[in-house]
Amino acid sequence: GEVAESGIIGEDIQERLDASRETWQAKIEELGYEETGEFADFDQWYDESTDYRPIAQALLEETMLEHRPG
């Protein structure tokens, strides 16, 4: 789209998004999470007892901490 063509985010945005998705899908599987349904059926398969802190911590460490002011 226009944003990609503007060069602001780089011409390789699709490749970077694909690589990021693959990395996080692997990380999620590694931590033992599994998707058991579609988003439309989220209320039927979501388990309230699941502890999402490990993936939240991994996401924080991988994406936010490097941008935090020292």
Residue pairs with C-beta under 8 A, 6 or more apart in sequence:
3 9
4 11
4 13
4 14
10 16
24 59
27 55
27 58
28 55
31 54
31 55
31 58
33 50
33 52
33 55
36 45
37 44
37 45
